[in-house]
Amino acid sequence: MVLQWSLFIYLVNIIYTMKTFKKLRYFLLVFVFSYTSFNVNAQDKANRLVNQTIIDPTLNTEILYGYCTAEGLASSLVFSKYYGESLMNYSVDTFITSQIANIENISIKIVFGSWCPDSHREVPKFLRIMETMNISDDNITIIAVNRDKEFSKVDIVRMGVKLVPTFIVYREGNEVGRIIEIADPSLEMELMEMLK
């Protein structure tokens, strides 16, 4: 990576010093600015504090709050009990998931409450389905909210989330559907309806 970056800088310097390529220099400056911005955003995501807990003032109990990972949910003292219970007697409907597993450019936002019984039951199942479909963790954003359904770094109201869990499914950056609280008839069927 360092060698690639060094080569890139070397080429930028050569092109930038050539006076006959003004348009190319302008394009290159825009490209470098865009590339730098992208890397800053990627670093911001990588540096987020995840799987944090707080004492919820409404519930007066410890809850997950903020960005989470699937691994964090499975190992969290606050959520792992429910994670294991939810998956104990659950098997993914692979007939359905195999029909939608190869769809590209899917991303997911999950807004849930670690205090919520519906989240206890549905979030682990949904994450197991994502794993079965080979959806990368990089394409899944998990946000734990407090009892008032808030997280200080994300405008949950603007996202239109009123109930938890809410699974928001995007394809090529556009929302294609939501699963809210309880899937009917199943998570797999609702996903297939959105993605077919």
RAGI-V898744 format. One record per pair of residues at least 6 apart in sequence whose ideal C-beta (glycine too) atoms are under 7 Angstrom apart, sorted by sequence separation. I is the first residue (numbers start at 1). J is the second residue. D is the distance in whole Angstrom. If there is no record, write none. Layout:
i/j/d
I/J/D
I/J/D
This chain:
i/j/d
15/21/6
55/61/7
73/79/5
74/80/6
113/119/5
145/151/5
150/156/6
170/176/7
55/62/6
56/63/5
112/119/4
149/156/6
168/175/6
169/176/5
183/190/5
143/151/6
169/177/5
179/187/6
15/24/6
16/25/6
53/62/5
54/63/6
74/83/5
15/25/7
53/63/6
73/83/6
130/140/6
168/178/5
53/64/6
54/65/4
112/123/5
143/154/6
145/156/6
167/178/6
179/190/5
16/28/7
53/65/6
64/76/6
149/161/7
166/178/6
167/179/4
15/28/6
51/64/7
52/65/6
110/123/6
52/66/5
64/78/5
166/180/5
63/78/6
64/79/6
149/164/6
12/28/6
62/78/6
110/126/7
165/181/7
49/66/7
50/67/5
51/68/5
163/180/5
177/194/4
50/68/6
51/69/6
163/181/5
176/194/5
48/67/5
50/69/5
145/164/7
176/195/7
12/32/7
51/72/3
50/72/6
108/130/7
169/191/7
171/195/7
51/76/6
53/78/6
169/194/5
108/135/7
106/135/6
110/140/7
114/144/6
108/139/6
113/144/7
97/129/6
101/133/4
107/139/4
108/140/5
109/141/5
110/142/5
111/143/5
112/144/6
113/145/6
115/147/6
100/133/7
101/134/6
106/139/6
110/143/7
86/120/6
109/143/7
111/145/6
113/147/7
79/114/5
86/121/5
90/125/6
97/132/5
78/114/5
92/128/6
97/133/5
87/124/5
92/129/5
82/120/4
86/124/4
94/132/7
86/125/6
92/132/5
83/124/5
87/128/6
126/167/6
123/165/5
122/165/5
111/156/6
119/164/6
118/164/7
119/165/4
118/165/6
111/159/7
116/164/5
116/165/7
64/114/4
73/123/7
111/161/5
63/114/5
113/164/5
63/115/5
112/164/5
111/164/6
112/165/4
111/165/7
110/165/6
111/166/5
59/115/6
70/127/5
110/167/5
129/187/6
56/115/7
108/167/6
109/168/4
129/188/6
108/168/7
122/182/7
108/169/6
122/183/7
126/187/6
125/187/6
129/191/7
106/169/7
107/170/5
118/181/5
106/170/7
118/182/6
106/171/6
122/187/7
105/171/6
70/137/6
105/172/4
69/137/7
69/142/7
68/142/4
67/142/7
67/143/6
68/144/5
66/144/6
65/144/5
64/144/4
65/146/6
63/146/6
66/151/6
65/151/7
66/153/7
59/147/5
58/147/4
56/146/5
58/148/6
56/147/5
97/188/6
100/191/6
96/188/4
100/192/5
103/195/5
93/186/7
96/189/6
99/192/6
93/188/4
100/195/5
92/188/7
96/192/5
100/196/7
